[in-house]
């Protein structure tokens, strides 16, 4: 009887203890796993939101960078043609040409020689004005005669709204000569340069930039023309309609136009074919209006490309959660079977489980850090693209401006010495006209490589604009700067540049200036530009400075 009672007590004890432990395990486990599940779900949601926001920010930053580049190109073209107009006006004034000589030299009906700096663009031309009779004696842009008369009568000495490029000078005998350009002609030149750059841009996940040119801000059929679209090269110059719908019934062109008119920029989604495939998926796009050209500049990314990143992150989280549930269930089973005598093992096992969980969290943290490093690398690459010339690999104009401002401030503060060397490829337009722009690009890259080979390790070189290069030579006197410039000139002159079967020999003209106390940042740039163009006027293929030219720049 006693043995039976002890047995019953033991059974009761074991059963009660087991039930108590099981109840405690359930009471502790269920809330814990509910909480962990919520945390995992929150992490997945936050990860998804962060990925989508980062992609949206990347699209906006990309378009803003392209808009800034186009604006820089437009301003560069205006400055370039104004400089050319002023230089040619000065030349005509020096030659004191008669009106008939000018007609013989510049009238396309009389001569086939391309004497003007631009001959084939409507709205860019030359005019001779008689101040005594207040009449236009001759111009190659007859349609602009009324506007030209008004400009001459006001004695306009610089660019205006009607003529953003305007240079005048005296010819003698009470005559004046003007070289001019209307805004549409200059903008068309800047547009063509911008289109070439935008068409070449490519980004990860087959992303690209496209441009729609607005013809009618009210929308409707033919409201815009497709200017650039890398995935639809054969359909560029096609007219667009705001009534066009995608396979899902969206009206992307209408949404795009209304958004940029109301806010200046807009995000929107629509169905579109992936580049180089026939697959149609949802695409997130960002568009921004560039008013000077009536362009809508856009970029985008297919949503499923972003969702693939989110799905991978979610799968990793779910796998970690399942492993955690499985491990905990095994521990509960072991505790139930081993009873109180296994509590020590249970405690050790629980400790081991906590360690496994911590290791997993650290692994997840390392994975997240790795992803962050990838994003940091991508951001560094974006910075490199933003501050490098895409063709030559040198600094672009904006990056060089920042570098010059930094060195200028240091020179003023610490009394340091440096030189600027401004170089321009002689007759570069004839290379493009004769062999094509691809060969012209090969020449630009070859000359950029020559500069990099002969510069000092602390020196900087940039593509200043078109075929112009600007070199910052640190700790360099004017004499040393002239030696560097002459070395570059001789090396370019003695180098044969090959593009397939094409062999080209070209030359460069260089202007060299030295920083001196009292000179401003703009003074140095203008002085280098002055000596460069002095070399261009004199003979080309030469190095010019205050020592070699014997002249001083005016109005510096």
C-alpha positions as CSV (number, residue, x, y, z in Angstrom):
1,X,0.0,0.0,0.0
2,X,2.8,2.4,0.9
3,X,4.6,1.5,-2.3
4,X,1.4,2.1,-4.2
5,X,0.9,5.5,-2.5
6,X,4.5,6.5,-3.3
7,X,4.0,5.4,-6.9
8,X,0.9,7.5,-7.1
9,X,2.6,10.5,-5.6
10,X,5.5,10.1,-7.9
11,X,3.2,9.8,-10.9
12,X,1.2,12.8,-9.7
13,X,4.4,14.7,-9.1
14,X,5.8,13.9,-12.5
15,X,2.5,14.6,-14.3
16,X,2.0,17.8,-12.3
17,X,5.5,19.0,-12.8
18,X,5.4,18.1,-16.5
19,X,2.0,20.0,-16.9
20,X,3.3,22.9,-14.9
21,X,6.5,23.1,-17.0
22,X,4.5,22.7,-20.2
23,X,2.1,25.4,-19.2
24,X,5.0,27.7,-18.2
25,X,6.7,27.0,-21.4
26,X,3.6,27.7,-23.4
27,X,2.8,30.9,-21.3
28,X,6.4,32.1,-21.9
29,X,6.8,31.0,-25.5
30,X,3.6,32.2,-27.2
31,X,3.9,35.9,-26.2
32,X,7.6,35.8,-27.0
33,X,7.2,34.5,-30.5
34,X,4.3,36.9,-31.1
35,X,6.6,39.8,-30.1
36,X,9.5,38.5,-32.2
37,X,7.2,38.0,-35.2
38,X,6.0,41.6,-34.9
39,X,9.6,42.8,-34.7
40,X,10.5,40.8,-37.8
41,X,7.5,42.1,-39.7
42,X,8.4,45.7,-38.7
43,X,12.0,45.1,-39.9
44,X,10.7,43.8,-43.2
45,X,8.4,46.8,-43.6
46,X,11.1,49.3,-42.7
47,X,13.5,47.6,-45.0
48,X,11.0,47.8,-47.9
49,X,10.2,51.5,-47.2
50,X,13.9,52.3,-47.0
51,X,14.8,50.6,-50.3
52,X,11.9,52.3,-52.1
53,X,12.8,55.7,-50.7
54,X,16.4,55.3,-51.6
55,X,15.5,54.5,-55.1
56,X,13.1,57.5,-55.4
57,X,15.9,59.8,-54.0
58,X,18.3,58.3,-56.5
59,X,16.0,59.0,-59.5
60,X,15.5,62.6,-58.4
61,X,19.2,63.1,-57.8
62,X,20.0,61.6,-61.2
63,X,17.6,63.9,-63.1
64,X,18.7,67.0,-61.1
65,X,22.3,66.2,-62.0
66,X,21.4,65.9,-65.7
67,X,19.5,69.2,-65.6
68,X,22.5,70.9,-64.0
69,X,24.7,69.4,-66.8
70,X,22.4,70.7,-69.5
71,X,22.2,74.1,-67.9
72,X,26.0,74.2,-67.8
73,X,26.2,73.2,-71.5
74,X,23.7,75.9,-72.4
75,X,25.6,78.7,-70.6
76,X,28.9,77.4,-72.1
77,X,27.5,77.6,-75.6
78,X,26.3,81.2,-75.0
79,X,29.7,82.2,-73.7
80,X,31.5,80.3,-76.4
81,X,29.7,82.0,-79.3
82,X,29.8,85.4,-77.6
83,X,33.6,85.0,-77.4
84,X,33.9,83.9,-81.0
85,X,31.7,86.8,-82.1
86,X,33.8,89.4,-80.2
87,X,37.0,87.9,-81.6
88,X,35.8,88.0,-85.2
89,X,34.4,91.5,-84.8
90,X,37.7,92.7,-83.5
91,X,39.4,91.0,-86.5
92,X,37.1,92.7,-89.1
93,X,37.6,96.0,-87.4
94,X,41.4,95.6,-87.5
95,X,41.3,94.7,-91.3
96,X,39.0,97.8,-92.0
97,X,37.3,95.8,-94.7
98,X,35.0,97.5,-97.2
99,X,31.3,96.6,-97.4
100,X,31.9,94.9,-100.7
101,X,34.8,92.9,-99.4
102,X,32.6,91.7,-96.6
103,X,29.9,90.7,-99.0
104,X,32.5,88.9,-101.2
105,X,33.8,87.1,-98.2
106,X,30.6,86.3,-96.3
107,X,27.6,86.3,-98.6
108,X,26.7,82.6,-99.2
109,X,25.3,83.7,-102.6
110,X,28.7,85.0,-103.7
111,X,31.3,82.6,-102.1
112,X,31.3,79.0,-100.9
113,X,34.0,79.7,-98.3
114,X,32.9,79.1,-94.7
115,X,34.5,82.3,-93.4
116,X,32.1,82.8,-90.6
117,X,32.5,80.9,-87.3
118,X,29.1,79.3,-88.0
119,X,27.6,79.4,-91.5
120,X,24.8,76.9,-91.7
121,X,22.7,77.8,-88.6
122,X,19.8,80.1,-89.3
123,X,19.8,83.1,-87.1
124,X,23.6,83.4,-86.7
125,X,25.1,86.0,-89.0
126,X,26.8,89.3,-89.8
127,X,25.5,92.8,-90.5
128,X,27.1,96.1,-91.7
129,X,25.4,99.3,-90.5
130,X,25.8,102.9,-91.8
131,X,25.4,105.3,-88.8
132,X,24.9,108.3,-91.0
133,X,22.0,106.9,-93.0
134,X,20.8,104.7,-90.2
135,X,20.5,101.8,-92.6
136,X,21.7,98.2,-92.8
137,X,24.1,98.1,-95.8
138,X,24.2,94.4,-95.9
139,X,23.4,91.3,-93.8
140,X,23.2,87.5,-94.5
141,X,20.0,87.3,-92.3
142,X,17.5,89.4,-94.2
143,X,14.6,88.3,-92.1
144,X,16.1,89.9,-89.0
145,X,16.7,93.4,-90.6
146,X,14.0,95.2,-88.5
147,X,15.3,93.7,-85.2
148,X,18.9,94.5,-86.3
149,X,18.0,98.2,-87.0
150,X,16.5,98.6,-83.6
151,X,19.5,97.0,-82.0
152,X,22.0,99.3,-83.9
153,X,19.9,102.5,-83.2
154,X,20.0,101.8,-79.4
155,X,23.8,101.5,-79.8
156,X,23.6,98.2,-78.0
157,X,27.1,97.1,-77.0
158,X,26.3,93.7,-75.6
159,X,23.9,90.8,-75.7
160,X,20.1,91.4,-75.3
161,X,16.9,89.5,-75.1
162,X,16.5,89.3,-78.9
163,X,20.2,88.8,-79.6
164,X,21.9,86.8,-76.7
165,X,25.1,86.8,-78.8
166,X,25.9,90.3,-80.0
167,X,29.3,91.9,-80.8
168,X,29.9,95.2,-82.6
169,X,32.9,97.1,-83.8
170,X,33.8,100.0,-86.1
171,X,34.9,99.5,-89.7
172,X,35.6,103.1,-90.5
173,X,33.8,105.5,-92.8
174,X,31.0,105.8,-90.2
175,X,30.2,102.1,-90.6
176,X,29.7,99.5,-87.9
177,X,29.9,95.7,-88.1
178,X,27.9,93.3,-85.9
179,X,28.1,89.5,-85.5
180,X,25.0,88.2,-83.8
181,X,22.9,85.2,-83.0
182,X,19.2,84.8,-82.0
183,X,18.3,82.7,-78.9
184,X,16.7,79.9,-80.9
185,X,19.8,79.3,-83.0
186,X,22.1,79.1,-79.9
187,X,19.7,77.0,-78.0
188,X,19.5,74.5,-80.9
189,X,23.3,74.1,-80.7
190,X,23.2,73.6,-76.9
191,X,20.3,71.1,-77.4
192,X,22.3,69.0,-79.9
193,X,25.3,68.8,-77.5
194,X,23.0,67.9,-74.5
195,X,21.2,65.2,-76.5
196,X,24.5,63.5,-77.4
197,X,25.5,63.4,-73.7
198,X,22.1,62.2,-72.4
199,X,21.8,59.5,-75.1
200,X,25.1,57.9,-73.8
201,X,24.1,57.7,-70.1
202,X,23.5,54.3,-68.6
203,X,23.0,53.1,-65.0
204,X,22.6,49.9,-63.1
205,X,19.5,47.6,-63.6
206,X,19.3,48.9,-67.3
207,X,18.2,52.4,-66.2
208,X,18.6,55.4,-68.4
209,X,17.5,59.0,-69.0
210,X,15.0,60.1,-71.6
211,X,13.7,63.5,-72.8
212,X,10.3,64.6,-74.2
213,X,10.2,68.0,-75.9
214,X,7.0,70.0,-75.2
215,X,5.3,71.6,-78.2
216,X,2.0,72.4,-76.6
217,X,1.7,72.9,-72.8
218,X,-2.1,72.4,-73.0
219,X,-1.6,68.7,-73.9
220,X,-3.5,66.7,-76.5
221,X,-2.4,65.0,-79.7
222,X,1.2,65.9,-80.8
223,X,1.7,67.9,-77.6
224,X,5.4,66.8,-77.4
225,X,8.1,65.1,-79.4
226,X,10.3,62.2,-78.2
227,X,13.8,63.8,-78.2
228,X,15.9,61.1,-76.5
229,X,14.9,57.6,-75.5
230,X,17.7,54.9,-75.4
231,X,15.2,52.0,-75.4
232,X,13.3,53.4,-78.4
233,X,16.1,54.8,-80.6
234,X,14.2,54.0,-83.8
235,X,11.2,55.9,-82.5
236,X,12.9,59.2,-81.5
237,X,11.4,62.3,-83.1
238,X,8.0,60.6,-82.8
239,X,5.1,62.9,-81.8
240,X,3.4,62.1,-78.4
241,X,-0.1,62.4,-77.1
242,X,-1.5,62.9,-73.6
243,X,-4.3,60.6,-74.7
244,X,-1.9,57.6,-75.0
245,X,-2.6,54.8,-72.5
246,X,-0.4,51.9,-71.3
247,X,-1.6,48.2,-71.0
248,X,-3.1,49.0,-67.6
249,X,-5.1,52.0,-68.9
250,X,-2.8,54.6,-67.3
251,X,-2.2,57.9,-69.2
252,X,1.5,58.4,-68.3
253,X,2.1,61.4,-70.7
254,X,-0.9,63.2,-69.3
255,X,0.1,62.5,-65.7
256,X,3.7,63.5,-66.5
257,X,2.7,66.8,-68.1
258,X,0.2,67.8,-65.4
259,X,2.6,67.0,-62.7
260,X,5.6,69.0,-64.0
261,X,3.4,72.0,-64.8
262,X,1.9,72.0,-61.3
263,X,5.0,71.2,-59.2
264,X,8.0,71.4,-61.5
265,X,8.7,67.7,-61.0
266,X,6.6,64.5,-60.4
267,X,6.8,60.8,-59.5
268,X,4.4,58.5,-61.4
269,X,4.0,54.8,-62.3
270,X,2.9,53.1,-65.5
271,X,3.4,49.9,-67.4
272,X,6.3,49.8,-69.8
273,X,8.6,47.4,-71.7
274,X,11.9,46.6,-70.1
275,X,14.9,47.6,-72.3
276,X,16.2,44.9,-74.6
277,X,13.2,42.6,-73.7
278,X,9.5,42.2,-74.5
279,X,8.5,42.0,-70.8
280,X,6.0,44.7,-69.7
281,X,6.1,45.6,-66.0
282,X,5.3,48.5,-63.7
283,X,7.8,51.3,-63.8
284,X,8.4,54.1,-61.3
285,X,9.5,57.3,-63.1
286,X,10.6,60.7,-62.0
287,X,10.2,63.7,-64.4
288,X,11.4,67.3,-64.1
289,X,10.6,70.3,-66.4
290,X,13.5,72.2,-67.9
291,X,11.9,75.4,-69.1
292,X,14.7,77.0,-71.2
293,X,14.4,74.1,-73.7
294,X,10.8,73.1,-73.0
295,X,12.1,69.7,-72.1
296,X,10.8,67.1,-69.7
297,X,13.8,65.2,-68.4
298,X,12.9,61.7,-67.0
299,X,14.4,58.6,-65.5
300,X,12.9,55.5,-64.0
301,X,13.3,52.0,-62.6
302,X,11.0,49.0,-62.9
303,X,9.2,48.2,-59.7
304,X,10.0,44.4,-59.8
305,X,13.7,45.3,-59.8
306,X,13.2,47.0,-56.4
307,X,10.8,44.2,-55.2
308,X,13.5,41.6,-55.9
309,X,15.7,43.3,-53.3
310,X,12.8,43.5,-50.8
311,X,11.9,39.8,-51.4
312,X,15.4,38.7,-50.7
313,X,15.6,40.7,-47.5
314,X,12.1,39.3,-46.4
315,X,13.2,35.7,-47.2
316,X,16.3,36.2,-45.0
317,X,14.2,37.5,-42.1
318,X,11.6,34.6,-42.4
319,X,14.3,32.0,-42.5
320,X,15.9,33.4,-39.4
321,X,12.4,33.4,-37.7
322,X,11.8,29.7,-38.6
323,X,15.1,28.7,-37.4
324,X,14.4,30.4,-34.1
325,X,11.0,28.7,-33.7
326,X,12.5,25.3,-34.5
327,X,15.4,25.7,-32.0
328,X,13.0,26.8,-29.3
329,X,10.6,23.9,-29.9
330,X,13.5,21.4,-29.6
331,X,14.5,22.9,-26.3
332,X,11.0,22.7,-24.9
333,X,10.8,19.0,-25.9
334,X,14.1,18.2,-24.2
335,X,13.0,20.0,-21.0
336,X,9.7,18.1,-21.0
337,X,11.3,14.7,-21.4
338,X,14.2,15.2,-19.0
339,X,12.1,16.7,-16.2
340,X,13.6,18.5,-13.3
341,X,16.8,16.5,-13.3
342,X,17.5,18.0,-16.8
343,X,17.0,21.6,-15.7
344,X,20.7,22.1,-15.7
345,X,20.9,20.8,-19.3
346,X,17.9,22.9,-20.1
347,X,19.6,26.0,-18.7
348,X,22.8,25.3,-20.7
349,X,20.7,24.6,-23.8
350,X,18.8,27.8,-23.3
351,X,22.1,29.6,-22.9
352,X,23.3,28.0,-26.1
353,X,20.1,29.1,-27.8
354,X,20.6,32.7,-26.7
355,X,24.2,32.6,-28.0
356,X,22.9,31.2,-31.4
357,X,20.3,34.0,-31.5
358,X,23.0,36.7,-30.7
359,X,25.3,35.2,-33.5
360,X,22.3,35.3,-35.9
361,X,21.6,38.9,-35.0
362,X,25.3,39.8,-35.5
363,X,25.2,38.0,-38.9
364,X,22.2,40.0,-39.8
365,X,23.9,43.1,-38.6
366,X,27.0,42.2,-40.8
367,X,24.7,41.6,-43.8
368,X,23.0,45.0,-43.3
369,X,26.4,46.6,-42.9
370,X,27.5,44.9,-46.1
371,X,24.4,46.3,-47.9
372,X,25.2,49.7,-46.5
373,X,28.7,49.5,-47.8
374,X,27.4,48.7,-51.2
375,X,25.2,51.7,-51.1
376,X,28.1,53.9,-50.0
377,X,30.2,52.5,-52.9
378,X,27.3,53.3,-55.3
379,X,27.1,56.8,-53.8
380,X,30.9,57.2,-54.3
381,X,30.5,56.2,-57.9
382,X,27.7,58.7,-58.4
383,X,30.0,61.4,-56.9
384,X,32.8,60.3,-59.3
385,X,30.4,60.6,-62.3
386,X,29.1,64.0,-61.1
387,X,32.7,65.4,-60.8
388,X,34.4,63.6,-63.8
389,X,34.1,64.3,-67.5
390,X,32.5,61.2,-68.9
391,X,34.6,61.2,-72.1
392,X,38.2,61.9,-71.0
393,X,38.1,60.9,-67.3
394,X,39.4,64.3,-66.3
395,X,37.7,66.6,-63.8
396,X,34.7,68.3,-65.3
397,X,34.2,72.1,-65.2
398,X,32.3,72.1,-61.9
399,X,34.8,69.9,-60.1
400,X,37.7,72.1,-61.4
401,X,35.9,75.2,-60.2
402,X,35.8,73.8,-56.7
403,X,39.4,72.7,-56.9
404,X,40.5,76.1,-58.1
405,X,38.5,77.9,-55.3
406,X,40.1,75.7,-52.7
407,X,43.7,76.3,-54.0
408,X,43.0,80.0,-54.5
409,X,41.9,80.4,-50.9
410,X,45.0,78.4,-49.7
411,X,47.3,80.5,-51.8
412,X,45.8,83.7,-50.4
413,X,46.1,82.4,-46.8
414,X,49.5,80.7,-46.9
415,X,51.2,82.6,-49.7
416,X,51.6,79.6,-51.9
417,X,52.4,79.6,-55.6
418,X,50.6,78.0,-58.5
419,X,50.0,78.3,-62.3
420,X,47.0,77.9,-64.6
421,X,47.5,76.4,-68.1
422,X,44.5,76.8,-70.5
423,X,44.9,74.7,-73.6
424,X,42.7,74.5,-76.7
425,X,43.0,72.0,-79.6
426,X,43.7,73.9,-82.9
427,X,41.2,73.4,-85.7
428,X,39.3,70.8,-83.7
429,X,36.1,71.6,-85.6
430,X,37.7,70.6,-88.9
431,X,38.6,67.2,-87.3
432,X,35.0,66.6,-86.4
433,X,33.8,67.8,-89.8
434,X,36.3,65.7,-91.7
435,X,36.4,62.5,-89.6
436,X,33.3,62.6,-87.5
437,X,32.6,63.2,-83.8
438,X,33.7,59.7,-82.8
439,X,37.2,60.4,-84.1
440,X,37.0,63.8,-82.4
441,X,36.3,62.0,-79.1
442,X,39.4,59.8,-79.7
443,X,41.5,62.9,-80.2
444,X,40.1,64.5,-76.9
445,X,40.9,61.3,-74.9
446,X,44.4,60.9,-76.4
447,X,45.3,64.5,-75.5
448,X,43.8,64.1,-72.0
449,X,46.1,61.0,-71.6
450,X,49.1,63.1,-72.7
451,X,48.3,65.8,-70.1
452,X,47.9,63.1,-67.3
453,X,51.3,61.6,-68.2
454,X,53.2,64.9,-68.0
455,X,51.5,66.5,-65.0
456,X,52.8,66.4,-61.5
457,X,51.2,64.0,-59.0
458,X,49.6,66.9,-57.1
459,X,48.5,68.7,-60.3
460,X,44.9,68.6,-61.6
461,X,43.5,68.6,-65.2
462,X,40.0,69.2,-66.4
463,X,38.0,69.3,-69.5
464,X,37.0,73.0,-69.3
465,X,34.6,72.9,-72.2
466,X,34.4,71.4,-75.7
467,X,38.1,71.1,-76.8
468,X,39.5,73.3,-74.0
469,X,41.5,71.9,-71.1
470,X,42.5,73.7,-67.9
471,X,45.5,72.5,-65.8
472,X,46.2,73.5,-62.2
473,X,50.0,73.2,-61.6
474,X,50.8,73.5,-57.8
475,X,54.0,74.9,-56.3
476,X,54.8,76.1,-59.8
477,X,56.3,79.4,-60.9
478,X,55.5,81.0,-64.3
479,X,58.8,79.8,-65.7
480,X,58.1,76.2,-64.6
481,X,54.5,76.6,-66.0
482,X,55.9,77.6,-69.4
483,X,58.2,74.6,-69.4
484,X,55.2,72.3,-68.6
485,X,53.1,74.0,-71.3
486,X,55.9,73.7,-73.9
487,X,56.4,70.0,-73.0
488,X,52.7,69.4,-73.5
489,X,52.6,71.4,-76.8
490,X,55.6,69.5,-78.2
491,X,54.3,66.1,-77.1
492,X,50.9,66.7,-78.8
493,X,52.6,68.0,-81.9
494,X,54.9,64.9,-82.2
495,X,52.1,62.4,-81.4
496,X,50.2,60.7,-84.1
497,X,46.7,59.8,-82.9
498,X,45.1,56.7,-84.4
499,X,41.4,55.9,-84.8
500,X,41.3,52.6,-86.7
501,X,42.8,53.4,-90.1
502,X,42.7,57.1,-89.5
503,X,46.0,58.8,-88.4
504,X,45.7,62.4,-87.1
505,X,48.4,64.9,-86.2
506,X,47.1,68.0,-84.4
507,X,48.5,70.8,-82.3
508,X,47.4,72.8,-79.3
509,X,47.6,76.5,-78.2
510,X,48.2,77.2,-74.5
511,X,47.9,80.3,-72.3
512,X,49.9,80.3,-69.0
513,X,49.3,82.5,-66.0
514,X,50.8,82.6,-62.5
515,X,49.0,83.4,-59.3
516,X,50.1,86.7,-57.8
517,X,48.9,88.5,-54.7
518,X,46.1,90.8,-55.5
519,X,44.7,88.8,-58.4
520,X,41.2,87.5,-58.0
521,X,39.9,84.1,-59.0
522,X,38.2,85.6,-62.1
523,X,41.3,87.6,-63.0
524,X,43.3,84.4,-63.4
525,X,40.7,82.7,-65.6
526,X,40.3,85.7,-67.8
527,X,44.0,86.3,-68.1
528,X,44.6,82.6,-69.1
529,X,41.8,82.9,-71.6
530,X,43.3,86.2,-72.9
531,X,46.7,84.6,-73.6
532,X,45.1,81.5,-75.2
533,X,43.2,83.6,-77.7
534,X,46.2,85.8,-78.3
535,X,48.0,82.6,-79.3
536,X,45.1,81.6,-81.5
537,X,45.2,85.0,-83.3
538,X,49.0,85.0,-83.6
539,X,49.8,81.6,-85.1
540,X,48.3,78.7,-83.0
541,X,50.5,75.8,-81.9
542,X,52.3,78.0,-79.4
543,X,52.6,78.9,-75.6
544,X,51.5,82.4,-74.6
545,X,52.0,84.2,-71.3
546,X,52.9,87.7,-70.1
547,X,56.6,86.9,-70.9
548,X,56.0,85.5,-74.4
549,X,53.3,87.8,-75.7
550,X,54.6,91.1,-74.4
551,X,50.9,92.1,-73.9
552,X,48.7,92.5,-70.9
553,X,45.1,91.5,-70.8
554,X,42.6,94.3,-70.8
555,X,39.9,94.9,-68.2
556,X,41.3,92.3,-65.7
